[in-house]
Amino acid sequence: MSDPTAHPNDSTTAPASERLAAVLGRIDAARESCGRAPGSVRLLAVSKTFSVQAMSEVLAAGQRDFGESYLQEALPKIAALRDRGACWHFIGPIQSNKTREIAAQFDWVHGIERLRIAQRLSDQRPPELAPLQVCVQVNISGEASKSGCGPAEAGELCRAIAALPRLALRGVMAIPAPAEDERDARAPYARLRRLFDEIKSTLPDEAAAKFDTISAGMSDDLEAAIAEGSTLVRIGTALFGERDYS
Ligand SMILES: *Cc1c(COP(=O)(O)O)cnc(C)c1O
């Protein structure tokens, strides 16, 4: 009889080490085909909806960065995998009543779109921890329904965040609208890269030196994102299988 406590998403065919190697191989091939340096693209394993067991296997296979979108789902996973050397990234929308726990439990936050949230995270980051590493989310496709600040406001927001004492501003993040083909897929990532370069050139030297991250690309379009300069791809489905939200 099958284990009734097993999550349906865990019924993946290949072992975790093979799935991880396949994703890393895809990233490497994309990186090499555009002549970028080895090690210039980091894999964030997006584990939302997947069990501690599934994550534990990927961790054992050598993956360190994990991304979660929902605080209540993430907290028990972080507790269960404590002392296993994982680096935790919060990639979901951030409500102001959740900032205290996010600031205490995560290493990175990718979805910052307002200064008020950044100020709370800085104020609430526990003093014994390293600064919280953050990216500003940009609504790069200009979709009315999507999160992220407008591209025109991103520079000012980044400069304000760079001055906060308990945050380290690392770069920008985006989730573009789905594209029809490879050429369409690259356009928003090219805009994000230009915006990143523009913002970096306006930051004070010390902040500019830390500003090194373009968090862009998911399972379906990581090749397009890497071709346009992404330094961190956020991969769920290609690593863990299809998500089941039921
Ligand atoms: C779920 C999620 C991903 C992963 O998407 P896949 O298509 O499964 O790779 C990446 N980024 C964010 C912000 C997400 O919420």
The ligand as a Gaussian input file, in Angstrom:
#p B3LYP/6-31G(d) Opt

LIG

0 1
 C        6.939000      28.969000      -8.401000
 C        7.964000      29.995000      -8.742000
 C        9.072000      29.681000      -9.546000
 C        9.319000      28.300000     -10.152000
 O        8.584000      28.124000     -11.319000
 P        8.775000      26.801000     -12.234000
 O        8.100000      27.187000     -13.500000
 O        8.108000      25.681000     -11.527000
 O       10.226000      26.591000     -12.412000
 C        9.997000      30.674000      -9.775000
 N        9.853000      31.913000      -9.268000
 C        8.806000      32.261000      -8.500000
 C        8.702000      33.635000      -7.961000
 C        7.821000      31.315000      -8.231000
 O        6.774000      31.672000      -7.469000

